[in-house]
Amino acid sequence: MTKVIFIFAFFAAGILICGCSSSTSETNFTFGLGKYKFLMSDSSGTKLAEGTLNVKTYANNKISGTYVFNKVYDDNFPGYSSMGGEFEGDVNSVEKFVFINTNPKIADSNVFWRMRIRKDGLSGGWNYSVFRGETSGGLVKVTKQ
């Protein structure tokens, strides 16, 4: 009888552990139409700017919209002057990846955001790119407003 209880307890613990671990790996954050907060920082995490991202269209894994800076801590960071307030991008929900071009109207001076969809928002990196290539970058985080 003790052996049966032990086996039952072992399987119950395994089911509980598997159930808990799968729920922590799933995302609670859904990225779609609407407004989000964003924070850009340098590669060491020092804040550069924060603002609001407004996703106005989302169809066939393509997104577009506008963004505004609510607070700029350093207006000399590379790419800041080329960020025009409109964006376009792609969402890969299978691989949980979001790409945003913060200046889609210009080909030679862009800030690109490459982020993963996480449990609490989007997080990843940004890079300032010119015709010569990427010049610098840092970190970016997007959360629900």
Phi and psi in degrees as GROMACS dihedral restraints (atoms count N, CA, C in turn):
[ dihedral_restraints ]
;  ai    aj    ak    al  type     phi  dphi    fc
    3     4     5     6     1   -62.2    20    10
    4     5     6     7     1   -36.5    20    10
    6     7     8     9     1   -65.2    20    10
    7     8     9    10     1   -40.1    20    10
    9    10    11    12     1   -64.6    20    10
   10    11    12    13     1   -43.4    20    10
   12    13    14    15     1   -63.7    20    10
   13    14    15    16     1   -41.9    20    10
   15    16    17    18     1   -61.5    20    10
   16    17    18    19     1   -46.3    20    10
   18    19    20    21     1   -63.6    20    10
   19    20    21    22     1   -44.4    20    10
   21    22    23    24     1   -60.3    20    10
   22    23    24    25     1   -45.8    20    10
   24    25    26    27     1   -63.5    20    10
   25    26    27    28     1   -39.6    20    10
   27    28    29    30     1   -61.3    20    10
   28    29    30    31     1   -48.5    20    10
   30    31    32    33     1   -67.2    20    10
   31    32    33    34     1   -38.7    20    10
   33    34    35    36     1   -63.0    20    10
   34    35    36    37     1   -42.5    20    10
   36    37    38    39     1   -64.4    20    10
   37    38    39    40     1   -40.8    20    10
   39    40    41    42     1   -62.2    20    10
   40    41    42    43     1   -42.8    20    10
   42    43    44    45     1   -65.3    20    10
   43    44    45    46     1   -41.8    20    10
   45    46    47    48     1   -62.7    20    10
   46    47    48    49     1   -44.8    20    10
   48    49    50    51     1   -64.5    20    10
   49    50    51    52     1   -46.0    20    10
   51    52    53    54     1   -62.5    20    10
   52    53    54    55     1   -41.6    20    10
   54    55    56    57     1   -63.1    20    10
   55    56    57    58     1   -41.9    20    10
   57    58    59    60     1   -70.3    20    10
   58    59    60    61     1   -40.7    20    10
   60    61    62    63     1   -69.2    20    10
   61    62    63    64     1   -34.8    20    10
   63    64    65    66     1   -72.0    20    10
   64    65    66    67     1   -30.6    20    10
   66    67    68    69     1   -73.0    20    10
   67    68    69    70     1   -28.1    20    10
   69    70    71    72     1   -77.7    20    10
   70    71    72    73     1   -23.0    20    10
   72    73    74    75     1   -84.9    20    10
   73    74    75    76     1   -17.2    20    10
   75    76    77    78     1   -80.4    20    10
   76    77    78    79     1   152.7    20    10
   78    79    80    81     1   -90.9    20    10
   79    80    81    82     1   138.9    20    10
   81    82    83    84     1   -94.9    20    10
   82    83    84    85     1   -16.7    20    10
   84    85    86    87     1   -85.8    20    10
   85    86    87    88     1   128.2    20    10
   87    88    89    90     1  -117.8    20    10
   88    89    90    91     1   131.3    20    10
   90    91    92    93     1  -104.0    20    10
   91    92    93    94     1   123.7    20    10
   93    94    95    96     1  -161.6    20    10
   94    95    96    97     1  -151.9    20    10
   96    97    98    99     1   -63.5    20    10
   97    98    99   100     1   145.4    20    10
   99   100   101   102     1   130.1    20    10
  100   101   102   103     1  -174.4    20    10
  102   103   104   105     1  -103.5    20    10
  103   104   105   106     1   142.9    20    10
  105   106   107   108     1  -137.3    20    10
  106   107   108   109     1   154.8    20    10
  108   109   110   111     1   -91.6    20    10
  109   110   111   112     1   144.9    20    10
  111   112   113   114     1  -132.5    20    10
  112   113   114   115     1   153.5    20    10
  114   115   116   117     1  -135.3    20    10
  115   116   117   118     1   124.0    20    10
  117   118   119   120     1  -106.1    20    10
  118   119   120   121     1   137.2    20    10
  120   121   122   123     1  -138.4    20    10
  121   122   123   124     1   167.3    20    10
  123   124   125   126     1   -78.1    20    10
  124   125   126   127     1  -178.5    20    10
  126   127   128   129     1   -66.3    20    10
  127   128   129   130     1   -18.3    20    10
  129   130   131   132     1   -92.5    20    10
  130   131   132   133     1    -2.7    20    10
  132   133   134   135     1    96.7    20    10
  133   134   135   136     1     2.4    20    10
  135   136   137   138     1   -71.4    20    10
  136   137   138   139     1   126.7    20    10
  138   139   140   141     1   -61.5    20    10
  139   140   141   142     1   134.3    20    10
  141   142   143   144     1  -109.1    20    10
  142   143   144   145     1   -45.5    20    10
  144   145   146   147     1  -161.5    20    10
  145   146   147   148     1   153.2    20    10
  147   148   149   150     1  -138.4    20    10
  148   149   150   151     1   155.8    20    10
  150   151   152   153     1  -171.2    20    10
  151   152   153   154     1  -161.2    20    10
  153   154   155   156     1  -120.7    20    10
  154   155   156   157     1   130.0    20    10
  156   157   158   159     1  -107.1    20    10
  157   158   159   160     1   126.7    20    10
  159   160   161   162     1  -117.3    20    10
  160   161   162   163     1   105.3    20    10
  162   163   164   165     1   -81.0    20    10
  163   164   165   166     1   111.4    20    10
  165   166   167   168     1   -97.5    20    10
  166   167   168   169     1   -30.6    20    10
  168   169   170   171     1  -131.7    20    10
  169   170   171   172     1   142.5    20    10
  171   172   173   174     1  -151.8    20    10
  172   173   174   175     1   101.9    20    10
  174   175   176   177     1  -148.4    20    10
  175   176   177   178     1   138.9    20    10
  177   178   179   180     1    52.8    20    10
  178   179   180   181     1    42.0    20    10
  180   181   182   183     1    66.6    20    10
  181   182   183   184     1    12.7    20    10
  183   184   185   186     1  -107.4    20    10
  184   185   186   187     1   138.9    20    10
  186   187   188   189     1  -127.0    20    10
  187   188   189   190     1   155.8    20    10
  189   190   191   192     1  -158.1    20    10
  190   191   192   193     1   162.4    20    10
  192   193   194   195     1   167.7    20    10
  193   194   195   196     1  -152.6    20    10
  195   196   197   198     1  -131.0    20    10
  196   197   198   199     1   164.8    20    10
  198   199   200   201     1  -147.0    20    10
  199   200   201   202     1   152.4    20    10
  201   202   203   204     1  -133.4    20    10
  202   203   204   205     1   148.9    20    10
  204   205   206   207     1   -89.8    20    10
  205   206   207   208     1   123.6    20    10
  207   208   209   210     1   -90.9    20    10
  208   209   210   211     1   -29.4    20    10
  210   211   212   213     1  -151.0    20    10
  211   212   213   214     1   128.0    20    10
  213   214   215   216     1  -116.2    20    10
  214   215   216   217     1   119.8    20    10
  216   217   218   219     1   -87.4    20    10
  217   218   219   220     1   -28.7    20    10
  219   220   221   222     1  -148.1    20    10
  220   221   222   223     1   103.7    20    10
  222   223   224   225     1   -84.9    20    10
  223   224   225   226     1     9.7    20    10
  225   226   227   228     1  -103.6    20    10
  226   227   228   229     1     7.2    20    10
  228   229   230   231     1   -71.2    20    10
  229   230   231   232     1   145.6    20    10
  231   232   233   234     1   -57.7    20    10
  232   233   234   235     1   128.5    20    10
  234   235   236   237     1    96.9    20    10
  235   236   237   238     1   -17.4    20    10
  237   238   239   240     1   -56.3    20    10
  238   239   240   241     1   -44.3    20    10
  240   241   242   243     1   -68.6    20    10
  241   242   243   244     1   -17.7    20    10
  243   244   245   246     1   -94.9    20    10
  244   245   246   247     1    -4.6    20    10
  246   247   248   249     1   -81.9    20    10
  247   248   249   250     1   110.8    20    10
  249   250   251   252     1   -96.7    20    10
  250   251   252   253     1    -0.3    20    10
  252   253   254   255     1    98.9    20    10
  253   254   255   256     1    -6.7    20    10
  255   256   257   258     1  -119.8    20    10
  256   257   258   259     1   151.0    20    10
  258   259   260   261     1  -141.6    20    10
  259   260   261   262     1   160.2    20    10
  261   262   263   264     1  -138.6    20    10
  262   263   264   265     1   156.4    20    10
  264   265   266   267     1  -172.7    20    10
  265   266   267   268     1  -172.6    20    10
  267   268   269   270     1  -131.9    20    10
  268   269   270   271     1   148.2    20    10
  270   271   272   273     1  -124.3    20    10
  271   272   273   274     1   126.1    20    10
  273   274   275   276     1  -112.8    20    10
  274   275   276   277     1    94.3    20    10
  276   277   278   279     1   -72.5    20    10
  277   278   279   280     1   -23.5    20    10
  279   280   281   282     1   -68.3    20    10
  280   281   282   283     1   -46.9    20    10
  282   283   284   285     1   -91.6    20    10
  283   284   285   286     1     0.3    20    10
  285   286   287   288     1    56.0    20    10
  286   287   288   289     1    56.8    20    10
  288   289   290   291     1  -134.5    20    10
  289   290   291   292     1   138.6    20    10
  291   292   293   294     1  -128.8    20    10
  292   293   294   295     1   133.1    20    10
  294   295   296   297     1  -119.0    20    10
  295   296   297   298     1   132.1    20    10
  297   298   299   300     1  -131.9    20    10
  298   299   300   301     1   130.5    20    10
  300   301   302   303     1  -100.4    20    10
  301   302   303   304     1   113.4    20    10
  303   304   305   306     1   -82.3    20    10
  304   305   306   307     1     1.5    20    10
  306   307   308   309     1  -150.3    20    10
  307   308   309   310     1    68.1    20    10
  309   310   311   312     1   -70.3    20    10
  310   311   312   313     1   -12.0    20    10
  312   313   314   315     1   -83.5    20    10
  313   314   315   316     1   -11.1    20    10
  315   316   317   318     1  -123.1    20    10
  316   317   318   319     1   135.8    20    10
  318   319   320   321     1   -90.5    20    10
  319   320   321   322     1   -19.4    20    10
  321   322   323   324     1  -113.1    20    10
  322   323   324   325     1     5.5    20    10
  324   325   326   327     1  -150.8    20    10
  325   326   327   328     1    87.3    20    10
  327   328   329   330     1  -129.7    20    10
  328   329   330   331     1   149.2    20    10
  330   331   332   333     1  -110.0    20    10
  331   332   333   334     1   120.8    20    10
  333   334   335   336     1  -107.2    20    10
  334   335   336   337     1   134.8    20    10
  336   337   338   339     1  -106.7    20    10
  337   338   339   340     1   128.2    20    10
  339   340   341   342     1  -122.7    20    10
  340   341   342   343     1   113.3    20    10
  342   343   344   345     1  -134.4    20    10
  343   344   345   346     1   153.5    20    10
  345   346   347   348     1   -98.3    20    10
  346   347   348   349     1   144.5    20    10
  348   349   350   351     1   -81.5    20    10
  349   350   351   352     1   117.5    20    10
  351   352   353   354     1  -112.5    20    10
  352   353   354   355     1  -179.5    20    10
  354   355   356   357     1   -63.1    20    10
  355   356   357   358     1   -36.4    20    10
  357   358   359   360     1  -109.3    20    10
  358   359   360   361     1     4.6    20    10
  360   361   362   363     1   154.3    20    10
  361   362   363   364     1  -159.7    20    10
  363   364   365   366     1  -104.6    20    10
  364   365   366   367     1   140.7    20    10
  366   367   368   369     1  -149.5    20    10
  367   368   369   370     1   147.6    20    10
  369   370   371   372     1   174.3    20    10
  370   371   372   373     1  -139.9    20    10
  372   373   374   375     1  -127.8    20    10
  373   374   375   376     1   162.3    20    10
  375   376   377   378     1  -125.4    20    10
  376   377   378   379     1   149.8    20    10
  378   379   380   381     1  -137.0    20    10
  379   380   381   382     1   139.6    20    10
  381   382   383   384     1   -93.5    20    10
  382   383   384   385     1   125.8    20    10
  384   385   386   387     1  -124.5    20    10
  385   386   387   388     1   134.6    20    10
  387   388   389   390     1  -126.4    20    10
  388   389   390   391     1   178.5    20    10
  390   391   392   393     1   -56.1    20    10
  391   392   393   394     1   -30.5    20    10
  393   394   395   396     1   -73.6    20    10
  394   395   396   397     1   -13.8    20    10
  396   397   398   399     1   124.5    20    10
  397   398   399   400     1  -169.8    20    10
  399   400   401   402     1   -73.4    20    10
  400   401   402   403     1   134.8    20    10
  402   403   404   405     1  -105.4    20    10
  403   404   405   406     1   -36.4    20    10
  405   406   407   408     1  -165.6    20    10
  406   407   408   409     1   176.8    20    10
  408   409   410   411     1  -174.1    20    10
  409   410   411   412     1  -168.8    20    10
  411   412   413   414     1  -172.9    20    10
  412   413   414   415     1  -147.3    20    10
  414   415   416   417     1  -112.8    20    10
  415   416   417   418     1   150.4    20    10
  417   418   419   420     1  -140.0    20    10
  418   419   420   421     1   142.0    20    10
  420   421   422   423     1  -136.1    20    10
  421   422   423   424     1   135.3    20    10
  423   424   425   426     1  -123.9    20    10
  424   425   426   427     1   130.5    20    10
  426   427   428   429     1  -133.7    20    10
  427   428   429   430     1   165.7    20    10
  429   430   431   432     1   -64.7    20    10
  430   431   432   433     1   146.4    20    10
